[in-house]
C-alpha cells in the first residue's frame, strides 16, 4: 500500500508543477493583454492630437545609405 501511496504522491506533485506552469503562463497572458489594452487606448486617445501635429522628419531624414 505504501508504494501505491508513494506513486500517487509523485503524480500529485507532477500535477502541481504543471498547474504552477499554467498559472504563470496565464499571468503572463493577462499582463500582455493589459499592456495591449493600454497601448490601444493610448493610440486611440492620442490619434487626433498626433494627426494634427506636423511631421518632424521627412523621408530623406530616415533613409540609410548602404555601402
mmCIF file as Biopython writes it, N, C-alpha, C and O atoms, coordinates in Angstrom:
data_model
#
loop_
_atom_site.group_PDB
_atom_site.id
_atom_site.type_symbol
_atom_site.label_atom_id
_atom_site.label_alt_id
_atom_site.label_comp_id
_atom_site.label_asym_id
_atom_site.label_entity_id
_atom_site.label_seq_id
_atom_site.pdbx_PDB_ins_code
_atom_site.Cartn_x
_atom_site.Cartn_y
_atom_site.Cartn_z
_atom_site.occupancy
_atom_site.B_iso_or_equiv
_atom_site.auth_seq_id
_atom_site.auth_asym_id
_atom_site.pdbx_PDB_model_num
ATOM 1   N N  . UNK A ? 1  ? 0.825  -1.202 0.000   1.0 0.0 1  A 1 
ATOM 2   C CA . UNK A ? 1  ? 0.000  0.000  0.000   1.0 0.0 1  A 1 
ATOM 3   C C  . UNK A ? 1  ? 0.863  1.258  0.000   1.0 0.0 1  A 1 
ATOM 4   O O  . UNK A ? 1  ? 0.518  2.257  -0.631  1.0 0.0 1  A 1 
ATOM 5   N N  . UNK A ? 2  ? 1.960  1.203  0.695   1.0 0.0 2  A 1 
ATOM 6   C CA . UNK A ? 2  ? 2.842  2.363  0.805   1.0 0.0 2  A 1 
ATOM 7   C C  . UNK A ? 2  ? 3.409  2.759  -0.552  1.0 0.0 2  A 1 
ATOM 8   O O  . UNK A ? 2  ? 3.576  3.943  -0.844  1.0 0.0 2  A 1 
ATOM 9   N N  . UNK A ? 3  ? 3.704  1.755  -1.381  1.0 0.0 3  A 1 
ATOM 10  C CA . UNK A ? 3  ? 4.259  2.038  -2.708  1.0 0.0 3  A 1 
ATOM 11  C C  . UNK A ? 3  ? 3.235  2.735  -3.591  1.0 0.0 3  A 1 
ATOM 12  O O  . UNK A ? 3  ? 3.587  3.650  -4.335  1.0 0.0 3  A 1 
ATOM 13  N N  . UNK A ? 4  ? 1.995  2.327  -3.523  1.0 0.0 4  A 1 
ATOM 14  C CA . UNK A ? 4  ? 0.948  2.957  -4.336  1.0 0.0 4  A 1 
ATOM 15  C C  . UNK A ? 4  ? 0.685  4.389  -3.859  1.0 0.0 4  A 1 
ATOM 16  O O  . UNK A ? 4  ? 0.425  5.283  -4.664  1.0 0.0 4  A 1 
ATOM 17  N N  . UNK A ? 5  ? 0.755  4.593  -2.539  1.0 0.0 5  A 1 
ATOM 18  C CA . UNK A ? 5  ? 0.585  5.943  -1.999  1.0 0.0 5  A 1 
ATOM 19  C C  . UNK A ? 5  ? 1.730  6.826  -2.476  1.0 0.0 5  A 1 
ATOM 20  O O  . UNK A ? 5  ? 1.525  7.994  -2.804  1.0 0.0 5  A 1 
ATOM 21  N N  . UNK A ? 6  ? 2.928  6.270  -2.515  1.0 0.0 6  A 1 
ATOM 22  C CA . UNK A ? 6  ? 4.097  7.000  -2.977  1.0 0.0 6  A 1 
ATOM 23  C C  . UNK A ? 6  ? 3.937  7.395  -4.448  1.0 0.0 6  A 1 
ATOM 24  O O  . UNK A ? 6  ? 4.260  8.520  -4.828  1.0 0.0 6  A 1 
ATOM 25  N N  . UNK A ? 7  ? 3.443  6.477  -5.266  1.0 0.0 7  A 1 
ATOM 26  C CA . UNK A ? 7  ? 3.220  6.769  -6.683  1.0 0.0 7  A 1 
ATOM 27  C C  . UNK A ? 7  ? 2.182  7.878  -6.857  1.0 0.0 7  A 1 
ATOM 28  O O  . UNK A ? 7  ? 2.337  8.769  -7.692  1.0 0.0 7  A 1 
ATOM 29  N N  . UNK A ? 8  ? 1.146  7.803  -6.070  1.0 0.0 8  A 1 
ATOM 30  C CA . UNK A ? 8  ? 0.098  8.823  -6.128  1.0 0.0 8  A 1 
ATOM 31  C C  . UNK A ? 8  ? 0.672  10.189 -5.745  1.0 0.0 8  A 1 
ATOM 32  O O  . UNK A ? 8  ? 0.360  11.200 -6.376  1.0 0.0 8  A 1 
ATOM 33  N N  . UNK A ? 9  ? 1.502  10.211 -4.721  1.0 0.0 9  A 1 
ATOM 34  C CA . UNK A ? 9  ? 2.117  11.476 -4.281  1.0 0.0 9  A 1 
ATOM 35  C C  . UNK A ? 9  ? 3.007  12.065 -5.381  1.0 0.0 9  A 1 
ATOM 36  O O  . UNK A ? 9  ? 3.013  13.276 -5.602  1.0 0.0 9  A 1 
ATOM 37  N N  . UNK A ? 10 ? 3.749  11.202 -6.059  1.0 0.0 10 A 1 
ATOM 38  C CA . UNK A ? 10 ? 4.606  11.660 -7.160  1.0 0.0 10 A 1 
ATOM 39  C C  . UNK A ? 10 ? 3.741  12.264 -8.265  1.0 0.0 10 A 1 
ATOM 40  O O  . UNK A ? 10 ? 4.067  13.324 -8.800  1.0 0.0 10 A 1 
ATOM 41  N N  . UNK A ? 11 ? 2.657  11.604 -8.601  1.0 0.0 11 A 1 
ATOM 42  C CA . UNK A ? 11 ? 1.759  12.107 -9.634  1.0 0.0 11 A 1 
ATOM 43  C C  . UNK A ? 11 ? 1.127  13.436 -9.224  1.0 0.0 11 A 1 
ATOM 44  O O  . UNK A ? 11 ? 0.983  14.344 -10.042 1.0 0.0 11 A 1 
ATOM 45  N N  . UNK A ? 12 ? 0.755  13.538 -7.965  1.0 0.0 12 A 1 
ATOM 46  C CA . UNK A ? 12 ? 0.170  14.790 -7.457  1.0 0.0 12 A 1 
ATOM 47  C C  . UNK A ? 12 ? 1.196  15.927 -7.558  1.0 0.0 12 A 1 
ATOM 48  O O  . UNK A ? 12 ? 0.849  17.052 -7.918  1.0 0.0 12 A 1 
ATOM 49  N N  . UNK A ? 13 ? 2.444  15.626 -7.240  1.0 0.0 13 A 1 
ATOM 50  C CA . UNK A ? 13 ? 3.500  16.641 -7.331  1.0 0.0 13 A 1 
ATOM 51  C C  . UNK A ? 13 ? 3.702  17.094 -8.780  1.0 0.0 13 A 1 
ATOM 52  O O  . UNK A ? 13 ? 3.927  18.276 -9.041  1.0 0.0 13 A 1 
ATOM 53  N N  . UNK A ? 14 ? 3.619  16.136 -9.730  1.0 0.0 14 A 1 
ATOM 54  C CA . UNK A ? 14 ? 3.736  16.477 -11.148 1.0 0.0 14 A 1 
ATOM 55  C C  . UNK A ? 14 ? 2.586  17.387 -11.576 1.0 0.0 14 A 1 
ATOM 56  O O  . UNK A ? 14 ? 2.786  18.364 -12.297 1.0 0.0 14 A 1 
ATOM 57  N N  . UNK A ? 15 ? 1.395  17.053 -11.125 1.0 0.0 15 A 1 
ATOM 58  C CA . UNK A ? 15 ? 0.214  17.852 -11.459 1.0 0.0 15 A 1 
ATOM 59  C C  . UNK A ? 15 ? 0.350  19.260 -10.881 1.0 0.0 15 A 1 
ATOM 60  O O  . UNK A ? 15 ? 0.039  20.242 -11.555 1.0 0.0 15 A 1 
ATOM 61  N N  . UNK A ? 16 ? 0.815  19.358 -9.633  1.0 0.0 16 A 1 
ATOM 62  C CA . UNK A ? 16 ? 1.009  20.672 -9.008  1.0 0.0 16 A 1 
ATOM 63  C C  . UNK A ? 16 ? 2.009  21.508 -9.790  1.0 0.0 16 A 1 
ATOM 64  O O  . UNK A ? 16 ? 1.810  22.709 -9.972  1.0 0.0 16 A 1 
ATOM 65  N N  . UNK A ? 17 ? 3.089  20.875 -10.254 1.0 0.0 17 A 1 
ATOM 66  C CA . UNK A ? 17 ? 4.099  21.596 -11.030 1.0 0.0 17 A 1 
ATOM 67  C C  . UNK A ? 17 ? 3.496  22.115 -12.336 1.0 0.0 17 A 1 
ATOM 68  O O  . UNK A ? 17 ? 3.711  23.266 -12.714 1.0 0.0 17 A 1 
ATOM 69  N N  . UNK A ? 18 ? 2.748  21.266 -13.013 1.0 0.0 18 A 1 
ATOM 70  C CA . UNK A ? 18 ? 2.101  21.680 -14.258 1.0 0.0 18 A 1 
ATOM 71  C C  . UNK A ? 18 ? 1.114  22.822 -14.018 1.0 0.0 18 A 1 
ATOM 72  O O  . UNK A ? 18 ? 1.040  23.759 -14.813 1.0 0.0 18 A 1 
ATOM 73  N N  . UNK A ? 19 ? 0.362  22.745 -12.931 1.0 0.0 19 A 1 
ATOM 74  C CA . UNK A ? 19 ? -0.582 23.807 -12.602 1.0 0.0 19 A 1 
ATOM 75  C C  . UNK A ? 19 ? 0.138  25.125 -12.346 1.0 0.0 19 A 1 
ATOM 76  O O  . UNK A ? 19 ? -0.344 26.185 -12.745 1.0 0.0 19 A 1 
ATOM 77  N N  . UNK A ? 20 ? 1.277  25.062 -11.689 1.0 0.0 20 A 1 
ATOM 78  C CA . UNK A ? 20 ? 2.075  26.269 -11.451 1.0 0.0 20 A 1 
ATOM 79  C C  . UNK A ? 20 ? 2.546  26.875 -12.774 1.0 0.0 20 A 1 
ATOM 80  O O  . UNK A ? 20 ? 2.523  28.093 -12.948 1.0 0.0 20 A 1 
ATOM 81  N N  . UNK A ? 21 ? 2.978  26.011 -13.709 1.0 0.0 21 A 1 
ATOM 82  C CA . UNK A ? 21 ? 3.410  26.480 -15.022 1.0 0.0 21 A 1 
ATOM 83  C C  . UNK A ? 21 ? 2.251  27.140 -15.772 1.0 0.0 21 A 1 
ATOM 84  O O  . UNK A ? 21 ? 2.416  28.190 -16.393 1.0 0.0 21 A 1 
ATOM 85  N N  . UNK A ? 22 ? 1.087  26.511 -15.704 1.0 0.0 22 A 1 
ATOM 86  C CA . UNK A ? 22 ? -0.099 27.065 -16.369 1.0 0.0 22 A 1 
ATOM 87  C C  . UNK A ? 22 ? -0.474 28.397 -15.744 1.0 0.0 22 A 1 
ATOM 88  O O  . UNK A ? 22 ? -0.804 29.343 -16.459 1.0 0.0 22 A 1 
ATOM 89  N N  . UNK A ? 23 ? -0.430 28.488 -14.432 1.0 0.0 23 A 1 
ATOM 90  C CA . UNK A ? 23 ? -0.764 29.731 -13.741 1.0 0.0 23 A 1 
ATOM 91  C C  . UNK A ? 23 ? 0.201  30.853 -14.152 1.0 0.0 23 A 1 
ATOM 92  O O  . UNK A ? 23 ? -0.213 31.991 -14.373 1.0 0.0 23 A 1 
ATOM 93  N N  . UNK A ? 24 ? 1.480  30.514 -14.248 1.0 0.0 24 A 1 
ATOM 94  C CA . UNK A ? 24 ? 2.482  31.512 -14.656 1.0 0.0 24 A 1 
ATOM 95  C C  . UNK A ? 24 ? 2.195  32.004 -16.077 1.0 0.0 24 A 1 
ATOM 96  O O  . UNK A ? 24 ? 2.252  33.204 -16.346 1.0 0.0 24 A 1 
ATOM 97  N N  . UNK A ? 25 ? 1.889  31.077 -16.981 1.0 0.0 25 A 1 
ATOM 98  C CA . UNK A ? 25 ? 1.592  31.458 -18.360 1.0 0.0 25 A 1 
ATOM 99  C C  . UNK A ? 25 ? 0.325  32.296 -18.443 1.0 0.0 25 A 1 
ATOM 100 O O  . UNK A ? 25 ? 0.262  33.250 -19.218 1.0 0.0 25 A 1 
ATOM 101 N N  . UNK A ? 26 ? -0.681 31.950 -17.654 1.0 0.0 26 A 1 
ATOM 102 C CA . UNK A ? 26 ? -1.913 32.738 -17.636 1.0 0.0 26 A 1 
ATOM 103 C C  . UNK A ? 26 ? -1.644 34.153 -17.133 1.0 0.0 26 A 1 
ATOM 104 O O  . UNK A ? 26 ? -2.171 35.119 -17.685 1.0 0.0 26 A 1 
ATOM 105 N N  . UNK A ? 27 ? -0.827 34.278 -16.090 1.0 0.0 27 A 1 
ATOM 106 C CA . UNK A ? 27 ? -0.469 35.601 -15.578 1.0 0.0 27 A 1 
ATOM 107 C C  . UNK A ? 27 ? 0.234  36.426 -16.653 1.0 0.0 27 A 1 
ATOM 108 O O  . UNK A ? 27 ? -0.039 37.617 -16.803 1.0 0.0 27 A 1 
ATOM 109 N N  . UNK A ? 28 ? 1.144  35.788 -17.402 1.0 0.0 28 A 1 
ATOM 110 C CA . UNK A ? 28 ? 1.843  36.482 -18.479 1.0 0.0 28 A 1 
ATOM 111 C C  . UNK A ? 28 ? 0.878  36.933 -19.563 1.0 0.0 28 A 1 
ATOM 112 O O  . UNK A ? 28 ? 0.981  38.047 -20.075 1.0 0.0 28 A 1 
ATOM 113 N N  . UNK A ? 29 ? -0.062 36.059 -19.908 1.0 0.0 29 A 1 
ATOM 114 C CA . UNK A ? 29 ? -1.058 36.415 -20.931 1.0 0.0 29 A 1 
ATOM 115 C C  . UNK A ? 29 ? -1.942 37.570 -20.471 1.0 0.0 29 A 1 
ATOM 116 O O  . UNK A ? 29 ? -2.264 38.461 -21.256 1.0 0.0 29 A 1 
ATOM 117 N N  . UNK A ? 30 ? -2.328 37.553 -19.213 1.0 0.0 30 A 1 
ATOM 118 C CA . UNK A ? 30 ? -3.157 38.637 -18.671 1.0 0.0 30 A 1 
ATOM 119 C C  . UNK A ? 30 ? -2.384 39.957 -18.705 1.0 0.0 30 A 1 
ATOM 120 O O  . UNK A ? 30 ? -2.931 40.993 -19.084 1.0 0.0 30 A 1 
ATOM 121 N N  . UNK A ? 31 ? -1.108 39.914 -18.308 1.0 0.0 31 A 1 
ATOM 122 C CA . UNK A ? 31 ? -0.279 41.119 -18.348 1.0 0.0 31 A 1 
ATOM 123 C C  . UNK A ? 31 ? -0.130 41.631 -19.777 1.0 0.0 31 A 1 
ATOM 124 O O  . UNK A ? 31 ? -0.233 42.833 -20.023 1.0 0.0 31 A 1 
ATOM 125 N N  . UNK A ? 32 ? 0.113  40.715 -20.722 1.0 0.0 32 A 1 
ATOM 126 C CA . UNK A ? 32 ? 0.236  41.111 -22.125 1.0 0.0 32 A 1 
ATOM 127 C C  . UNK A ? 32 ? -1.061 41.746 -22.619 1.0 0.0 32 A 1 
ATOM 128 O O  . UNK A ? 32 ? -1.040 42.749 -23.333 1.0 0.0 32 A 1 
ATOM 129 N N  . UNK A ? 33 ? -2.176 41.159 -22.238 1.0 0.0 33 A 1 
ATOM 130 C CA . UNK A ? 33 ? -3.473 41.678 -22.652 1.0 0.0 33 A 1 
ATOM 131 C C  . UNK A ? 33 ? -3.721 43.070 -22.060 1.0 0.0 33 A 1 
ATOM 132 O O  . UNK A ? 33 ? -4.245 43.953 -22.738 1.0 0.0 33 A 1 
ATOM 133 N N  . UNK A ? 34 ? -3.344 43.255 -20.806 1.0 0.0 34 A 1 
ATOM 134 C CA . UNK A ? 34 ? -3.493 44.566 -20.174 1.0 0.0 34 A 1 
ATOM 135 C C  . UNK A ? 34 ? -2.604 45.591 -20.870 1.0 0.0 34 A 1 
ATOM 136 O O  . UNK A ? 34 ? -3.031 46.716 -21.128 1.0 0.0 34 A 1 
ATOM 137 N N  . UNK A ? 35 ? -1.359 45.199 -21.175 1.0 0.0 35 A 1 
ATOM 138 C CA . UNK A ? 35 ? -0.437 46.107 -21.873 1.0 0.0 35 A 1 
ATOM 139 C C  . UNK A ? 35 ? -0.998 46.498 -23.232 1.0 0.0 35 A 1 
ATOM 140 O O  . UNK A ? 35 ? -0.964 47.668 -23.612 1.0 0.0 35 A 1 
ATOM 141 N N  . UNK A ? 36 ? -1.513 45.521 -23.957 1.0 0.0 36 A 1 
ATOM 142 C CA . UNK A ? 36 ? -2.091 45.791 -25.266 1.0 0.0 36 A 1 
ATOM 143 C C  . UNK A ? 36 ? -3.270 46.751 -25.143 1.0 0.0 36 A 1 
ATOM 144 O O  . UNK A ? 36 ? -3.408 47.677 -25.941 1.0 0.0 36 A 1 
ATOM 145 N N  . UNK A ? 37 ? -4.115 46.527 -24.144 1.0 0.0 37 A 1 
ATOM 146 C CA . UNK A ? 37 ? -5.269 47.404 -23.935 1.0 0.0 37 A 1 
ATOM 147 C C  . UNK A ? 37 ? -4.855 48.833 -23.648 1.0 0.0 37 A 1 
ATOM 148 O O  . UNK A ? 37 ? -5.458 49.775 -24.164 1.0 0.0 37 A 1 
ATOM 149 N N  . UNK A ? 38 ? -3.838 48.997 -22.835 1.0 0.0 38 A 1 
ATOM 150 C CA . UNK A ? 38 ? -3.351 50.346 -22.511 1.0 0.0 38 A 1 
ATOM 151 C C  . UNK A ? 38 ? -2.762 51.005 -23.752 1.0 0.0 38 A 1 
ATOM 152 O O  . UNK A ? 38 ? -3.003 52.185 -24.007 1.0 0.0 38 A 1 
ATOM 153 N N  . UNK A ? 39 ? -1.989 50.242 -24.526 1.0 0.0 39 A 1 
ATOM 154 C CA . UNK A ? 39 ? -1.400 50.806 -25.744 1.0 0.0 39 A 1 
ATOM 155 C C  . UNK A ? 39 ? -2.489 51.192 -26.739 1.0 0.0 39 A 1 
ATOM 156 O O  . UNK A ? 39 ? -2.416 52.248 -27.368 1.0 0.0 39 A 1 
ATOM 157 N N  . UNK A ? 40 ? -3.487 50.344 -26.878 1.0 0.0 40 A 1 
ATOM 158 C CA . UNK A ? 40 ? -4.584 50.631 -27.808 1.0 0.0 40 A 1 
ATOM 159 C C  . UNK A ? 40 ? -5.364 51.870 -27.361 1.0 0.0 40 A 1 
ATOM 160 O O  . UNK A ? 40 ? -5.732 52.709 -28.184 1.0 0.0 40 A 1 
ATOM 161 N N  . UNK A ? 41 ? -5.608 51.977 -26.072 1.0 0.0 41 A 1 
ATOM 162 C CA . UNK A ? 41 ? -6.308 53.142 -25.540 1.0 0.0 41 A 1 
ATOM 163 C C  . UNK A ? 41 ? -5.498 54.410 -25.781 1.0 0.0 41 A 1 
ATOM 164 O O  . UNK A ? 41 ? -6.054 55.435 -26.175 1.0 0.0 41 A 1 
ATOM 165 N N  . UNK A ? 42 ? -4.199 54.347 -25.548 1.0 0.0 42 A 1 
ATOM 166 C CA . UNK A ? 42 ? -3.333 55.498 -25.786 1.0 0.0 42 A 1 
ATOM 167 C C  . UNK A ? 42 ? -3.352 55.878 -27.261 1.0 0.0 42 A 1 
ATOM 168 O O  . UNK A ? 42 ? -3.445 57.053 -27.616 1.0 0.0 42 A 1 
ATOM 169 N N  . UNK A ? 43 ? -3.265 54.870 -28.103 1.0 0.0 43 A 1 
ATOM 170 C CA . UNK A ? 43 ? -3.269 55.120 -29.544 1.0 0.0 43 A 1 
ATOM 171 C C  . UNK A ? 43 ? -4.548 55.822 -29.972 1.0 0.0 43 A 1 
ATOM 172 O O  . UNK A ? 43 ? -4.511 56.795 -30.725 1.0 0.0 43 A 1 
ATOM 173 N N  . UNK A ? 44 ? -5.670 55.328 -29.490 1.0 0.0 44 A 1 
ATOM 174 C CA . UNK A ? 44 ? -6.950 55.915 -29.888 1.0 0.0 44 A 1 
ATOM 175 C C  . UNK A ? 44 ? -7.157 57.302 -29.295 1.0 0.0 44 A 1 
ATOM 176 O O  . UNK A ? 44 ? -7.707 58.186 -29.953 1.0 0.0 44 A 1 
ATOM 177 N N  . UNK A ? 45 ? -6.722 57.495 -28.063 1.0 0.0 45 A 1 
ATOM 178 C CA . UNK A ? 45 ? -6.953 58.795 -27.434 1.0 0.0 45 A 1 
ATOM 179 C C  . UNK A ? 45 ? -5.985 59.859 -27.950 1.0 0.0 45 A 1 
ATOM 180 O O  . UNK A ? 45 ? -6.307 61.047 -27.927 1.0 0.0 45 A 1 
ATOM 181 N N  . UNK A ? 46 ? -4.804 59.450 -28.415 1.0 0.0 46 A 1 
ATOM 182 C CA . UNK A ? 46 ? -3.819 60.409 -28.917 1.0 0.0 46 A 1 
ATOM 183 C C  . UNK A ? 46 ? -3.894 60.595 -30.423 1.0 0.0 46 A 1 
ATOM 184 O O  . UNK A ? 46 ? -3.242 61.489 -30.964 1.0 0.0 46 A 1 
ATOM 185 N N  . UNK A ? 47 ? -4.667 59.779 -31.103 1.0 0.0 47 A 1 
ATOM 186 C CA . UNK A ? 47 ? -4.717 59.821 -32.555 1.0 0.0 47 A 1 
ATOM 187 C C  . UNK A ? 47 ? -5.035 61.216 -33.081 1.0 0.0 47 A 1 
ATOM 188 O O  . UNK A ? 47 ? -4.330 61.731 -33.950 1.0 0.0 47 A 1 
ATOM 189 N N  . UNK A ? 48 ? -6.072 61.813 -32.569 1.0 0.0 48 A 1 
ATOM 190 C CA . UNK A ? 48 ? -6.491 63.133 -33.064 1.0 0.0 48 A 1 
ATOM 191 C C  . UNK A ? 48 ? -5.398 64.172 -32.813 1.0 0.0 48 A 1 
ATOM 192 O O  . UNK A ? 48 ? -5.101 64.986 -33.688 1.0 0.0 48 A 1 
ATOM 193 N N  . UNK A ? 49 ? -4.805 64.146 -31.634 1.0 0.0 49 A 1 
ATOM 194 C CA . UNK A ? 49 ? -3.736 65.085 -31.303 1.0 0.0 49 A 1 
ATOM 195 C C  . UNK A ? 49 ? -2.537 64.889 -32.235 1.0 0.0 49 A 1 
ATOM 196 O O  . UNK A ? 49 ? -2.010 65.855 -32.787 1.0 0.0 49 A 1 
ATOM 197 N N  . UNK A ? 50 ? -2.117 63.659 -32.403 1.0 0.0 50 A 1 
ATOM 198 C CA . UNK A ? 50 ? -0.946 63.386 -33.233 1.0 0.0 50 A 1 
ATOM 199 C C  . UNK A ? 50 ? -1.204 63.661 -34.709 1.0 0.0 50 A 1 
ATOM 200 O O  . UNK A ? 50 ? -0.296 64.072 -35.432 1.0 0.0 50 A 1 
ATOM 201 N N  . UNK A ? 51 ? -2.416 63.440 -35.153 1.0 0.0 51 A 1 
ATOM 202 C CA . UNK A ? 51 ? -2.769 63.682 -36.548 1.0 0.0 51 A 1 
ATOM 203 C C  . UNK A ? 51 ? -2.634 65.166 -36.899 1.0 0.0 51 A 1 
ATOM 204 O O  . UNK A ? 51 ? -2.282 65.508 -38.028 1.0 0.0 51 A 1 
ATOM 205 N N  . UNK A ? 52 ? -2.912 66.036 -35.943 1.0 0.0 52 A 1 
ATOM 206 C CA . UNK A ? 52 ? -2.841 67.474 -36.209 1.0 0.0 52 A 1 
ATOM 207 C C  . UNK A ? 52 ? -1.427 68.041 -36.049 1.0 0.0 52 A 1 
ATOM 208 O O  . UNK A ? 52 ? -1.182 69.197 -36.395 1.0 0.0 52 A 1 
ATOM 209 N N  . UNK A ? 53 ? -0.507 67.243 -35.533 1.0 0.0 53 A 1 
ATOM 210 C CA . UNK A ? 53 ? 0.875  67.694 -35.361 1.0 0.0 53 A 1 
ATOM 211 C C  . UNK A ? 53 ? 1.633  67.589 -36.685 1.0 0.0 53 A 1 
ATOM 212 O O  . UNK A ? 53 ? 1.415  66.653 -37.455 1.0 0.0 53 A 1 
ATOM 213 N N  . UNK A ? 54 ? 2.521  68.547 -36.949 1.0 0.0 54 A 1 
ATOM 214 C CA . UNK A ? 54 ? 3.299  68.463 -38.190 1.0 0.0 54 A 1 
ATOM 215 C C  . UNK A ? 54 ? 4.344  67.345 -38.092 1.0 0.0 54 A 1 
ATOM 216 O O  . UNK A ? 54 ? 4.791  66.982 -37.004 1.0 0.0 54 A 1 
ATOM 217 N N  . UNK A ? 55 ? 4.715  66.817 -39.251 1.0 0.0 55 A 1 
ATOM 218 C CA . UNK A ? 55 ? 5.765  65.800 -39.283 1.0 0.0 55 A 1 
ATOM 219 C C  . UNK A ? 55 ? 7.100  66.457 -38.965 1.0 0.0 55 A 1 
ATOM 220 O O  . UNK A ? 55 ? 7.428  67.503 -39.525 1.0 0.0 55 A 1 
ATOM 221 N N  . UNK A ? 56 ? 7.852  65.863 -38.091 1.0 0.0 56 A 1 
ATOM 222 C CA . UNK A ? 56 ? 9.148  66.414 -37.698 1.0 0.0 56 A 1 
ATOM 223 C C  . UNK A ? 56 ? 10.229 65.975 -38.673 1.0 0.0 56 A 1 
ATOM 224 O O  . UNK A ? 56 ? 11.133 66.744 -38.999 1.0 0.0 56 A 1 
ATOM 225 N N  . UNK A ? 57 ? 10.131 64.735 -39.135 1.0 0.0 57 A 1 
ATOM 226 C CA . UNK A ? 57 ? 11.141 64.190 -40.030 1.0 0.0 57 A 1 
ATOM 227 C C  . UNK A ? 57 ? 10.548 63.929 -41.403 1.0 0.0 57 A 1 
ATOM 228 O O  . UNK A ? 57 ? 9.371  63.599 -41.541 1.0 0.0 57 A 1 
ATOM 229 N N  . UNK A ? 58 ? 11.387 64.084 -42.407 1.0 0.0 58 A 1 
ATOM 230 C CA . UNK A ? 58 ? 10.962 63.738 -43.763 1.0 0.0 58 A 1 
ATOM 231 C C  . UNK A ? 58 ? 11.493 62.346 -44.089 1.0 0.0 58 A 1 
ATOM 232 O O  . UNK A ? 58 ? 12.238 61.753 -43.310 1.0 0.0 58 A 1 
ATOM 233 N N  . UNK A ? 59 ? 11.098 61.839 -45.248 1.0 0.0 59 A 1 
ATOM 234 C CA . UNK A ? 59 ? 11.580 60.538 -45.669 1.0 0.0 59 A 1 
ATOM 235 C C  . UNK A ? 59 ? 13.097 60.547 -45.847 1.0 0.0 59 A 1 
ATOM 236 O O  . UNK A ? 59 ? 13.769 59.561 -45.546 1.0 0.0 59 A 1 
ATOM 237 N N  . UNK A ? 60 ? 13.622 61.646 -46.331 1.0 0.0 60 A 1 
ATOM 238 C CA . UNK A ? 60 ? 15.070 61.747 -46.535 1.0 0.0 60 A 1 
ATOM 239 C C  . UNK A ? 60 ? 15.833 61.714 -45.220 1.0 0.0 60 A 1 
ATOM 240 O O  . UNK A ? 60 ? 16.980 61.268 -45.190 1.0 0.0 60 A 1 
ATOM 241 N N  . UNK A ? 61 ? 15.229 62.172 -44.141 1.0 0.0 61 A 1 
ATOM 242 C CA . UNK A ? 61 ? 15.888 62.164 -42.841 1.0 0.0 61 A 1 
ATOM 243 C C  . UNK A ? 61 ? 16.135 60.741 -42.329 1.0 0.0 61 A 1 
ATOM 244 O O  . UNK A ? 61 ? 17.112 60.496 -41.621 1.0 0.0 61 A 1 
ATOM 245 N N  . UNK A ? 62 ? 15.275 59.833 -42.676 1.0 0.0 62 A 1 
ATOM 246 C CA . UNK A ? 62 ? 15.378 58.487 -42.118 1.0 0.0 62 A 1 
ATOM 247 C C  . UNK A ? 62 ? 16.001 57.462 -43.058 1.0 0.0 62 A 1 
ATOM 248 O O  . UNK A ? 62 ? 16.179 56.305 -42.676 1.0 0.0 62 A 1 
ATOM 249 N N  . UNK A ? 63 ? 16.329 57.862 -44.263 1.0 0.0 63 A 1 
ATOM 250 C CA . UNK A ? 63 ? 16.972 56.938 -45.198 1.0 0.0 63 A 1 
ATOM 251 C C  . UNK A ? 63 ? 18.379 56.634 -44.748 1.0 0.0 63 A 1 
ATOM 252 O O  . UNK A ? 63 ? 19.108 57.516 -44.296 1.0 0.0 63 A 1 
ATOM 253 N N  . UNK A ? 64 ? 18.750 55.381 -44.876 1.0 0.0 64 A 1 
ATOM 254 C CA . UNK A ? 64 ? 20.101 54.944 -44.518 1.0 0.0 64 A 1 
ATOM 255 C C  . UNK A ? 64 ? 20.853 54.614 -45.781 1.0 0.0 64 A 1 
ATOM 256 O O  . UNK A ? 64 ? 20.366 53.891 -46.650 1.0 0.0 64 A 1 
ATOM 257 N N  . UNK A ? 65 ? 22.052 55.157 -45.866 1.0 0.0 65 A 1 
ATOM 258 C CA . UNK A ? 65 ? 22.864 54.873 -47.047 1.0 0.0 65 A 1 
ATOM 259 C C  . UNK A ? 65 ? 23.680 53.614 -46.787 1.0 0.0 65 A 1 
ATOM 260 O O  . UNK A ? 65 ? 24.411 53.522 -45.800 1.0 0.0 65 A 1 
ATOM 261 N N  . UNK A ? 66 ? 23.544 52.647 -47.689 1.0 0.0 66 A 1 
ATOM 262 C CA . UNK A ? 66 ? 24.284 51.393 -47.592 1.0 0.0 66 A 1 
ATOM 263 C C  . UNK A ? 66 ? 25.454 51.430 -48.552 1.0 0.0 66 A 1 
ATOM 264 O O  . UNK A ? 66 ? 25.353 51.953 -49.662 1.0 0.0 66 A 1 
ATOM 265 N N  . UNK A ? 67 ? 26.561 50.869 -48.110 1.0 0.0 67 A 1 
ATOM 266 C CA . UNK A ? 67 ? 27.754 50.846 -48.981 1.0 0.0 67 A 1 
ATOM 267 C C  . UNK A ? 67 ? 27.870 49.524 -49.674 1.0 0.0 67 A 1 
ATOM 268 O O  . UNK A ? 67 ? 28.805 49.312 -50.446 1.0 0.0 67 A 1 
#
